[in-house]
Every structure is written in C-alpha cells, then in structure tokens.
Amino acid sequence: MMGQEKNMFFHNAWRNVIGGFLIMALLHSMLQTCFSLFLLPVTGDMHISTTAFSGCSSIVAIASMFAAPKIGKLMEHSKIIKKLMILCIIGMGLSYASYSLATSIIHMYISAVFLGIFSCGATILPITIILTKWFYERRGLAVGITLSGSGIGGSIIFPFLTEFIATHGWRNSFVLFGFLMIIIEIPVVCFIMAPDPAEIGCIPYGYHADSPKSSSTDKLSFSELKEHSFFYVYLIGIFSICVAGYGSLGFLSASLSESYSPALAHAIIPFFLFLLTPAKILLGWMYDRIHTRAGTIYVTVTFAMAFILLQIPDDEQLMWIMSILFAFGISSGTVSPSFITGELFGTKEFGILFGFVYAVCMGAMAVANPLLAAINDLTSSYNLAWSACMTLCLLSGVCIYYAYISYKNLLKKRQKETA
C-alpha cells in the first residue's frame, strides 16, 4: 500500500500544500501585504509619523530574525511541530489583536516584538520544514503553490479589510483579524497539516522502493556546513535577493507615481499583485523541471532586468513589461530560499539549517526599506536605488551558483577519498 501511494491521484503530501496555502493566505497576508492598510488611519488617529509606524514591520522582522534559529531547532523534532504551530498561531493572533490597545507607538512596538517571534513559528519556517519532509519529488511546485497563498489571500482580504477599517475603525479591525487567525488556522493545523509522513504511515511524494535512502546532499550536518566558506557565500546570495525584493516592493508604487503618474501606478500595482500567484507557482515548477542553477540564473536575471526597465523614463508600455518581470523576480524572495536550501544542502538537520537561513531573510527584510529610503533621500531619485537592487540580484545569482558548484565539488572529493 505504501509503495503504491505515489501513484494515487491525491497523495497525502498535498494535504500540507492545502494547509500551508490557507496559512499563508491569512497569516502572511495580514503580516505583510495588508498591514499597510492600517498606515493612514493609525498615523492620523495617533498623530505619529509614517516612519514611526513603519518601524513596526522592521521590529517584526528583527524579532523573527532572532527567533528563527531557535524555533527551527525545536521544529527539527516532528512530534512537537504541531504543538509549536498552534502555540505560535495563538500568540500571533493575540499579538495582532493587541495592536488595538496601543495608546502610543511604543505600545505598538512591544506588540510587534511578540508578533515577530510568534509569526516565525506559524508561517514560512514550519511550512517549509514540513514540505521538505513530505516531497521527494515536485518539491519546487509544492513550495510555489503553498507560498502563493499570500497573493490570493491578500487580494481577497484587501478590499474587505479596507471597508471594515473605514466602517468600524482600525482598532476593531486589529481585534477581528487577530481572532480570525486563531479561529481559522488552528483547525487547519489540527486537521489538515501532518508534520511527518512516517507518523501517519505514509511515504514522501515521489519516493519509491528503488529511491536512494539518502542523497549526496544529505552528508553534511549544519555544524559541518558552517565550517565552509561557500555556505556563507550562499547566505550572502540569499540576503542580497531578499534585500532587493523586500526593499523594492515598498517603493515601487512611489517610484512609478514620481516618474509617471499616480494613475499608472494604481493600474500597474494590482496587475503586478495578480501575477504574483502564477509567478510563484511557475518558479517552483521551473526549479523541478530545470536545474537548480538554471532556475536561479533565470530568476535573478529576470529581476535585474525589471530594475533596468524602471530606470528608463517616458515609456509607459515598458512599465507593463517591467511589472511582469518584477512579479516573477520578486517571487524569488520567498520561493528560492525555501526550495534551494533543501535541494542544495539536503534534509539533514533541515529544521536547524532553514531556521538559520530564514533568520538571514528576516535580517534582509529589516534593513531593506531603510537602506533604499536612505539612498533615495541622498540622491532625490530612485534610480540609484534601482541600480543597487539590480546589482544585488546579479550578486545573488553569482553567490548561489558559486555555492552550488563548491558544495558539489566538496561532496565529490569526499566520495573519492572514501571510495
């Protein structure tokens, strides 16, 4: 029965894709895509600056950065992943709702610290760990579909949340969606997610009797990886693409409005957001179908081209092409770290490994907006910021490619020495 499961129309592994998709659709959307809707009502009501309010997102990222290695290490043990996810979802929902109690920006910053810690154990980190255990094949597609939930969820929540804030106020909106996180997502974790196939008598998707028990990428532990320079080069590559992604997303609309018109920006941004879902799925599919190196080159070059087009003035048609390239490029910020880390370095101590990589991603998120904002303030133009993002994209491709080649060469050398 277990040997035949890979031929079933619906493998149990896809349950985790559905569950992860639902988690991303609500939790990640409210954390990232839809949080900006609170900016104007909160700053207007509390008489604080936009910069002060934006600090909440930076604090969330910093808190996640410090929490990720510890949470990833805890989630190395499959038996406690569900319990940790439930705890973190409750904590995330209550932290989100606690924004409603704020009477000063300091209170919001305190909520942001707890939100960052708990969101780390509720969204991308545990989802990636679970998918890596479940998918021997088509892992890229599974990751792409799952992480695309944030795009679809954001597009559904965005108009509803806008109307609710306008009608009932921002405080009630924080409370409502904080408790919706708990009410909706805990059943998802309890009844849909399954952290380890062995615990329910299943095998990973695509695994069969003649599959190798372990691949060459499973031979180095996390402690061994840290002894090699190529691992840190890889982290530089991940950090670079995430800085370009998180930073550029926050300034795309403002740049288009400055160079063209608000009308064009308001037309392109929804189009770009609509493309994010198929872009993430396509990138995951490409990682499965073509080589990891080829997929990395594709996405980093595509993203770099988008930044080149952003610096060409007075051509609205090019901006539509740019938005397509931008959507496919920015997908790398979530899909690439989740897929490449396991595909390149293997699944040995993956919870610890990806917790560390995820911390790097959150560190990039924390510095991205202030960095691009500083460049814009110094030059009074977005062109230098876009040139920096283009350079970071190309640097990322080079670093990840180098890390891949170096790691494979090390494994071949070790195999020859032990032969």
VEXBALO-600587 format. One record per residue (C-alpha): residue in three letters; y, x, z. Coordinates in Angstrom, 1 decimal. Each point is the difference from the previous one (the first is absolute). Layout:
<atoms>
- res;Y;X;Z
- ALA;Y;X;Z
...
</atoms>
This chain:
<atoms>
- res;Y;X;Z
- MET;0.0;0.0;0.0
- MET;2.5;2.8;0.9
- GLY;-0.9;1.9;-3.1
- GLN;0.7;-3.0;-2.2
- GLU;3.3;-0.9;1.7
- LYS;2.1;2.1;-2.4
- ASN;-1.1;-2.4;-2.8
- MET;1.2;-3.1;1.8
- PHE;2.9;-1.9;-1.5
- PHE;1.9;0.2;3.3
- HIS;-0.7;3.1;2.1
- ASN;0.9;-0.2;3.6
- ALA;2.4;3.0;-0.5
- TRP;2.4;-2.4;-1.8
- ARG;0.4;-2.0;3.2
- ASN;2.0;3.0;1.3
- VAL;2.2;-0.1;-3.1
- ILE;0.8;-3.7;0.6
- GLY;0.6;0.6;3.7
- GLY;2.1;3.1;-0.7
- PHE;2.0;-1.8;-2.7
- LEU;0.9;-2.8;2.5
- ILE;1.0;2.5;2.6
- MET;2.3;1.8;-2.5
- ALA;1.4;-3.3;-1.3
- LEU;1.4;-1.0;3.4
- LEU;0.2;3.1;2.3
- HIS;1.1;2.6;-2.5
- SER;2.4;-2.4;-1.8
- MET;1.8;-0.9;3.2
- LEU;0.1;3.7;1.0
- GLN;1.4;1.3;-3.3
- THR;0.9;-2.3;-2.8
- CYS;1.5;-3.0;1.9
- PHE;1.6;1.8;2.9
- SER;3.2;0.5;-2.0
- LEU;0.6;-3.7;0.1
- PHE;1.0;0.3;3.6
- LEU;2.7;2.6;-0.7
- LEU;3.0;-2.3;-0.7
- PRO;-0.7;-2.6;2.6
- VAL;-0.8;2.5;2.8
- THR;2.9;2.4;-0.8
- GLY;2.4;-2.9;-0.3
- ASP;-1.1;-1.7;3.3
- MET;-0.3;3.1;2.1
- HIS;3.0;1.8;-1.6
- ILE;-1.9;3.2;-0.8
- SER;0.0;2.2;-3.0
- THR;-2.5;0.0;-2.9
- THR;-0.9;3.5;0.9
- ALA;-0.7;-0.9;3.6
- PHE;-2.3;-2.8;-1.1
- SER;-1.7;2.1;-2.6
- GLY;-0.9;2.4;2.9
- CYS;-2.6;-2.5;1.0
- SER;-2.1;0.8;-3.1
- SER;0.3;3.7;0.6
- ILE;-1.1;-0.4;3.7
- VAL;-3.0;-2.1;-1.2
- ALA;-1.0;2.9;-2.3
- ILE;0.5;2.7;2.6
- ALA;-2.0;-1.9;2.6
- SER;-2.8;-0.5;-2.6
- MET;0.1;3.6;-0.9
- PHE;-0.7;1.1;3.6
- ALA;-2.6;-2.8;0.6
- ALA;-2.0;0.5;-3.2
- PRO;-2.0;3.1;0.8
- LYS;-1.1;-1.5;3.4
- ILE;-0.8;-3.4;-1.4
- GLY;-1.8;1.5;-3.0
- LYS;-2.2;2.1;2.4
- LEU;-0.8;-3.1;2.0
- MET;-1.0;-1.9;-3.1
- GLU;-2.4;2.7;-0.9
- HIS;-2.4;-2.1;2.1
- SER;-0.8;-3.1;-2.0
- LYS;-1.0;-2.1;3.0
- ILE;3.5;-0.1;1.4
- ILE;2.0;-0.5;-3.2
- LYS;0.0;-3.8;0.2
- LYS;1.0;0.1;3.7
- LEU;2.8;2.4;-0.8
- MET;1.2;-2.0;-3.0
- ILE;0.1;-3.2;2.1
- LEU;1.9;1.8;2.7
- CYS;2.5;1.5;-2.5
- ILE;0.5;-3.3;-1.8
- ILE;0.8;-1.8;3.3
- GLY;2.3;2.9;0.9
- MET;1.7;0.0;-3.4
- GLY;0.6;-3.8;0.1
- LEU;1.5;0.1;3.5
- SER;2.1;3.0;-0.9
- TYR;1.3;-1.7;-3.1
- ALA;0.8;-3.2;2.0
- SER;1.8;2.1;2.6
- TYR;2.7;0.9;-2.5
- SER;1.2;-3.6;0.7
- LEU;0.9;1.0;3.6
- ALA;2.3;2.8;-0.9
- THR;3.6;-0.1;1.2
- SER;0.8;3.6;-1.2
- ILE;-1.4;2.4;-2.6
- ILE;-1.6;2.0;2.8
- HIS;-2.3;-3.0;0.7
- MET;-1.0;-0.1;-3.6
- TYR;-0.8;3.7;0.0
- ILE;-2.3;-0.5;2.9
- SER;-1.8;-2.8;-1.8
- ALA;-0.2;2.3;-3.1
- VAL;-1.8;2.7;2.0
- PHE;-2.8;-2.4;1.0
- LEU;0.0;-1.6;-3.4
- GLY;-0.6;3.4;-1.6
- ILE;-2.8;0.9;2.4
- PHE;-1.9;-3.3;-0.4
- SER;0.6;-0.4;-3.8
- CYS;-1.6;3.4;-0.5
- GLY;-3.3;-1.4;1.3
- ALA;0.2;-3.3;-1.8
- THR;0.8;0.7;-3.6
- ILE;-0.6;2.8;-2.5
- LEU;-1.7;2.5;2.4
- PRO;-2.9;-2.2;1.1
- ILE;-0.3;-1.7;-3.4
- THR;-0.4;3.4;-1.8
- ILE;-2.6;1.2;2.6
- ILE;-2.0;-3.2;-0.4
- LEU;0.1;0.0;-3.9
- THR;-1.0;3.7;-0.1
- LYS;-3.2;-0.9;2.0
- TRP;-0.8;-2.9;-2.2
- PHE;0.6;1.2;-3.5
- TYR;-2.2;2.7;-1.5
- GLU;1.2;-1.0;-3.4
- ARG;3.2;-1.9;-1.2
- ARG;1.9;1.2;3.1
- GLY;3.1;0.4;-2.0
- LEU;-0.1;-3.6;-1.3
- ALA;-0.7;-1.3;3.5
- VAL;2.9;2.0;1.5
- GLY;2.4;-1.2;-2.8
- ILE;-0.9;-3.7;0.3
- THR;0.2;0.2;3.8
- LEU;3.4;1.7;0.2
- SER;1.4;-2.3;-2.7
- GLY;-0.1;-2.7;2.6
- SER;3.4;1.1;1.3
- GLY;1.6;-0.7;-3.4
- ILE;-1.4;-3.5;-0.4
- GLY;0.6;-0.8;3.7
- GLY;3.6;1.2;-0.2
- SER;0.7;-2.2;-3.1
- ILE;-1.4;-3.0;1.8
- ILE;1.6;0.6;3.4
- PHE;3.4;1.1;-1.4
- PRO;1.4;-3.4;-1.0
- PHE;-1.5;-1.8;3.0
- LEU;1.4;2.5;2.5
- THR;3.4;-0.1;-1.7
- GLU;0.2;-3.7;0.4
- PHE;-1.4;0.1;3.6
- ILE;2.6;2.6;1.1
- ALA;2.8;-2.1;-1.6
- THR;-1.2;-3.2;1.7
- HIS;-1.4;1.1;3.4
- GLY;1.6;3.5;0.5
- TRP;-1.3;3.5;0.2
- ARG;-1.2;-0.2;3.6
- ASN;-2.3;-2.9;-0.7
- SER;-1.2;1.7;-3.2
- PHE;-1.1;3.1;1.9
- VAL;-1.9;-2.2;2.5
- LEU;-1.6;-2.1;-2.7
- PHE;-1.3;2.8;-2.1
- GLY;-1.0;2.1;3.0
- PHE;-2.3;-2.7;1.2
- LEU;-1.2;-0.8;-3.5
- MET;-1.2;3.7;-0.2
- ILE;-2.2;-0.7;3.0
- ILE;-1.2;-3.5;-0.9
- ILE;-0.9;0.9;-3.6
- GLU;-1.2;3.6;0.1
- ILE;-2.2;0.0;3.1
- PRO;-2.5;-2.5;-1.6
- VAL;0.1;2.2;-3.1
- VAL;-1.1;3.0;2.0
- CYS;-2.6;-1.9;2.0
- PHE;-1.7;-1.9;-2.8
- ILE;0.7;1.9;-3.2
- MET;0.4;3.7;0.7
- ALA;-3.2;2.1;0.6
- PRO;0.8;3.6;1.0
- ASP;-3.3;1.6;-0.8
- PRO;-2.7;-1.2;-2.5
- ALA;-2.8;1.3;2.2
- GLU;1.0;-2.3;2.9
- ILE;-0.9;-3.1;-2.1
- GLY;-3.0;1.5;-1.8
- CYS;1.8;0.7;-3.3
- ILE;0.5;3.0;-2.2
- PRO;3.3;1.2;-1.6
- TYR;1.0;-1.5;-3.3
- GLY;-1.6;2.0;-2.9
- TYR;-2.3;2.0;2.3
- HIS;-3.6;0.0;-1.2
- ALA;-3.3;1.8;0.9
- ASP;0.6;3.1;-2.2
- SER;3.6;0.4;1.1
- PRO;0.5;3.4;1.8
- LYS;0.1;-0.3;3.7
- SER;3.2;2.0;0.1
- SER;2.2;1.4;-2.6
- SER;1.6;3.4;-0.2
- THR;3.2;-1.5;1.3
- ASP;-1.6;-0.8;3.3
- LYS;-0.6;3.6;1.1
- LEU;3.3;0.8;1.8
- SER;1.1;-1.6;3.2
- PHE;3.6;-0.7;0.8
- SER;0.2;3.1;2.3
- GLU;-1.4;2.1;-2.9
- LEU;2.5;-1.4;-2.5
- LYS;2.9;0.9;2.3
- GLU;-1.0;3.7;-0.4
- HIS;0.7;0.0;-3.8
- SER;3.5;0.1;-1.6
- PHE;-1.0;-2.4;-2.8
- PHE;-0.2;-2.8;2.6
- TYR;3.7;0.5;0.9
- VAL;0.9;0.2;-3.7
- TYR;-1.7;-3.4;-0.4
- LEU;2.1;-1.4;2.9
- ILE;3.1;1.3;-1.6
- GLY;-1.0;-1.8;-3.2
- ILE;-0.6;-3.3;2.0
- PHE;3.3;0.5;1.9
- SER;1.9;0.6;-3.3
- ILE;-1.2;-3.1;-1.8
- CYS;0.6;-2.2;3.1
- VAL;3.6;1.3;0.4
- ALA;0.6;-0.9;-3.6
- GLY;-1.5;-3.4;0.4
- TYR;1.3;-1.2;3.3
- GLY;3.5;1.5;-0.6
- SER;0.5;-1.3;-3.6
- LEU;-1.1;-3.5;0.9
- GLY;2.8;-0.4;2.4
- PHE;2.7;1.0;-2.5
- LEU;-1.3;-1.3;-3.3
- SER;2.0;-3.3;0.1
- ALA;3.2;1.8;1.1
- SER;-0.3;2.6;-2.7
- LEU;-0.5;-2.7;-2.7
- SER;2.9;-2.0;1.3
- GLU;2.3;3.0;0.0
- SER;-1.0;1.3;-3.5
- TYR;-0.3;-3.4;-1.7
- SER;0.6;-3.3;1.7
- PRO;-1.4;-2.0;3.0
- ALA;-1.3;-2.6;-2.5
- LEU;-2.3;2.6;-1.6
- ALA;-1.1;1.3;3.4
- HIS;-0.9;-3.5;1.1
- ALA;-2.0;-0.5;-3.2
- ILE;-1.9;3.3;0.1
- ILE;-0.9;0.1;3.7
- PRO;-2.2;-3.2;-0.1
- PHE;-1.5;1.2;-3.2
- PHE;-0.9;3.3;1.6
- LEU;-1.4;-1.7;3.1
- PHE;-2.1;-2.2;-2.2
- LEU;-1.5;3.0;-1.7
- LEU;-0.9;1.7;3.2
- THR;-3.3;-1.9;0.5
- PRO;-1.5;0.7;-3.5
- ALA;1.3;3.6;0.3
- LYS;-1.9;0.7;3.2
- ILE;-3.1;-1.6;-1.4
- LEU;0.3;2.0;-3.2
- LEU;0.5;3.3;1.8
- GLY;-3.0;-0.6;2.2
- TRP;-2.1;-0.9;-3.1
- MET;1.2;3.2;-1.8
- TYR;-1.0;2.1;3.0
- ASP;-3.5;-1.4;-0.4
- ARG;-0.2;0.3;-3.8
- ILE;1.7;3.3;-0.6
- HIS;0.0;3.2;2.0
- THR;2.0;0.1;3.2
- ARG;2.1;2.8;-1.4
- ALA;0.8;-1.9;-3.2
- GLY;1.0;-3.1;2.1
- THR;2.3;2.1;2.2
- ILE;1.6;1.6;-3.1
- TYR;0.5;-3.4;-1.5
- VAL;1.7;-1.6;2.9
- THR;2.2;2.9;1.0
- VAL;1.2;0.6;-3.6
- THR;0.6;-3.8;-0.4
- PHE;2.1;-0.1;3.1
- ALA;2.0;3.1;-1.0
- MET;0.7;-1.7;-3.4
- ALA;1.4;-3.0;1.9
- PHE;2.5;2.2;1.8
- ILE;1.0;1.7;-3.3
- LEU;0.8;-3.4;-1.5
- LEU;2.0;-1.0;3.1
- GLN;2.5;2.8;-0.9
- ILE;0.6;-1.3;-3.5
- PRO;3.2;-2.1;-0.1
- ASP;0.9;-3.1;-2.0
- ASP;-3.4;-1.0;-1.2
- GLU;-1.3;-3.2;1.6
- GLN;-3.1;-0.2;-2.1
- LEU;-1.1;3.4;1.3
- MET;0.4;-1.4;3.5
- TRP;-2.8;-2.6;-0.7
- ILE;-2.3;2.9;-1.1
- MET;1.1;1.9;3.1
- SER;-1.0;-2.9;2.2
- ILE;-3.5;0.0;-1.5
- LEU;-0.4;3.7;0.5
- PHE;1.5;-0.3;3.5
- ALA;-2.5;-2.7;1.0
- PHE;-3.0;2.1;-1.1
- GLY;1.4;3.2;1.5
- ILE;0.9;-1.4;3.4
- SER;-3.5;-1.4;0.4
- SER;-1.1;3.5;0.7
- GLY;1.7;-0.1;3.4
- THR;-2.7;-2.2;1.4
- VAL;-3.0;0.2;-2.4
- SER;-0.1;3.8;-0.5
- PRO;-0.2;1.2;3.6
- SER;-2.6;-2.7;0.8
- PHE;-2.2;0.8;-3.0
- ILE;0.5;3.8;-0.6
- THR;-0.5;1.0;3.6
- GLY;-3.6;-1.3;0.1
- GLU;-0.8;0.8;-3.6
- LEU;1.1;3.6;0.4
- PHE;-0.9;1.0;3.5
- GLY;-2.9;-2.4;0.6
- THR;-0.9;-2.4;2.8
- LYS;-0.9;2.4;2.7
- GLU;2.3;-0.7;3.0
- PHE;2.0;-2.3;-2.3
- GLY;1.7;-1.9;2.7
- ILE;1.4;3.2;1.5
- LEU;0.9;1.4;-3.4
- PHE;1.8;-3.1;-1.4
- GLY;1.8;-0.6;3.3
- PHE;1.6;3.4;-0.5
- VAL;0.8;-0.7;-3.6
- TYR;1.4;-3.4;0.9
- ALA;2.2;1.7;2.5
- VAL;1.4;2.1;-2.8
- CYS;0.7;-3.1;-2.1
- MET;1.9;-1.6;3.0
- GLY;1.9;3.2;0.5
- ALA;1.1;-0.2;-3.7
- MET;1.1;-3.6;0.5
- ALA;2.1;1.0;3.0
- VAL;2.0;2.7;-1.8
- ALA;0.1;-1.5;-3.5
- ASN;2.9;-2.5;0.3
- PRO;2.3;2.3;2.1
- LEU;-0.7;2.9;-2.4
- LEU;0.9;-2.0;-3.2
- ALA;2.9;-1.6;1.8
- ALA;1.4;3.4;0.9
- ILE;-0.3;1.3;-3.6
- ASN;1.8;-3.1;-1.2
- ASP;2.8;0.4;2.6
- LEU;0.5;3.6;-1.0
- THR;0.1;-0.5;-3.7
- SER;1.3;-3.6;-0.2
- SER;-2.8;-0.6;-2.6
- TYR;-3.6;-0.9;-0.1
- ASN;-0.8;2.4;-2.8
- LEU;-0.7;3.0;2.2
- ALA;-2.2;-2.1;2.3
- TRP;-2.0;-1.2;-3.0
- SER;-0.3;3.6;-1.2
- ALA;-1.3;1.0;3.4
- CYS;-2.6;-2.9;-0.1
- MET;-1.1;1.1;-3.5
- THR;-0.5;3.5;1.3
- LEU;-2.0;-1.2;3.0
- CYS;-2.2;-2.1;-2.3
- LEU;-0.8;3.1;-2.2
- LEU;-0.5;2.1;3.1
- SER;-2.4;-2.5;1.4
- GLY;-2.1;0.1;-3.1
- VAL;-0.1;3.8;0.0
- CYS;-0.9;0.1;3.7
- ILE;-2.8;-2.5;-0.1
- TYR;-1.5;1.5;-3.2
- TYR;0.1;3.5;1.6
- ALA;-1.6;-1.3;3.2
- TYR;-2.8;-1.7;-2.1
- ILE;-0.8;3.1;-1.9
- SER;0.1;2.3;3.0
- TYR;-2.2;-2.3;2.1
- LYS;-2.6;-0.3;-2.8
- ASN;0.0;3.7;-0.5
- LEU;-0.6;0.6;3.7
- LEU;-2.9;-2.4;0.0
- LYS;-1.6;1.7;-3.0
- LYS;0.4;3.4;1.7
- ARG;-1.6;-1.3;3.2
- GLN;-2.9;-1.5;-2.0
- LYS;-0.6;3.3;-1.8
- GLU;0.0;1.9;3.3
- THR;-2.5;-2.3;1.6
- ALA;-2.2;-0.2;-3.1
</atoms>
